């Protein structure tokens, strides 16, 4: 009888450890993905601001292409993987953030 109880307790303990390991791995992977995305977005923010300053007289499509080229160069140097769609979304998000910040600054001045 005691052997059966020990076996059940051992099985329950191992199941609990397995559950913790699996969910711990899922949590770490999710955090790594979010960290990777945040880092990429920060790089995109910097590149878009630089493109805005460097190519002020250029039109939107030219600035977009310059920002995209610079972001690709930077990500490649850091060996960070990306997709074409991801690049475009990152740049568009950075542009939107920059425009919203400019609107807020304008409101504060008034």
Order of alpha helices (4+ residues) and beta strands (2+ residues): alpha-alpha-alpha
